[in-house]
Amino acid sequence: MNHDQGGRQTRDGIRIHQPGDFAGMHKAGALAARILDDVSDHVFVGQTTAAIDDFIQAEVEKAGATSATIGYKGYQHASCISVNHVVCHGIPGDKKLKDGDILNVDVTVIVDGWFGDTSRMYVAGRLSRKSERLIQVTHDSLMKGIEAVKPGNTFGDIGHAIQTFVEANRMSVVRDFCGHGLGRVFHAPPNVLHYGRPGTGPVLEEGMFFTIEPMVNLGRPETKVLADDWTAVTRDKSLSAQFEHSVGVTADGVDIFTLSPGGKFHPTY
């Protein structure tokens, strides 16, 4: 048993946090979400993803927080920015955004030792109908997953809620990447799969903290990682989208730590 953080662990190795820990997660989550709100002014045709990342890094520093990704396994940026058919872990660079590009920006900050991890979609210029539908379905699938979070339900219930919604909309859920536990660490048990069967997997208990971050492809679910060892793309070059919240299980449901202060989590609302 590992008692260094207070609380306890389940037999699956999932930490059960104390009631007081929710405040720390809210603070970290609020900063990550506020930075992503401010990112929307920096996404436009002709902008580079490196410039967006520079803005994010400056905001993290200005807040007196730490980027969880700079230095993580050698990664050197304050965000992952995944454009069009990049599924996740896109590295910011000098390529300019084109009209109609969709992009996921994923930020994790550390505030007073707590990790706030969230991502959402943006569009440069005009959004095509196809992209708009993909973004909508991905956003709504995350919300369906979050609705399944309450004590007594299982992680399989979360995955099932996401998978059935996505597949009913004739899109596919990426299986190669998943959500994860977090808190005073970046990644911890459990793996939060975005597909699954109801009633399977660990049972949700009050005090569990984790991310739900479905990646949805317009085409097939298969991905491949490029030679840089980070960038994951759809094998069939179809468009991909992702939304991510960090959440905690409460006595009667769920607490979302990374809500957008400006109501900008969905790019077209």
Secondary structure, 3 states (H helix, E strand, C coil): CCCCCCCEECCCCCEECCCCHHHHHHHHHHHHHHHHHHHHHHCCCCCEHHHHHHHHHHHHHHCCCEECCCCHHHCCCCCEEEECCEEECCCCCCCECCCCCEEEEEEEEEECCEEEEEEEEEECCCCCHHHHHHHHHHHHHHHHHHHCCCCCCEHHHHHHHHHHHHHHCCCEECCCCCEEECCCCCCEEEEECCCCCCCCCCECCCCCEEEECCEEECCCCCEEECCCCCCEEECCCCCEEECEEEEEECCCCEEECCCCCCCCCCCCC
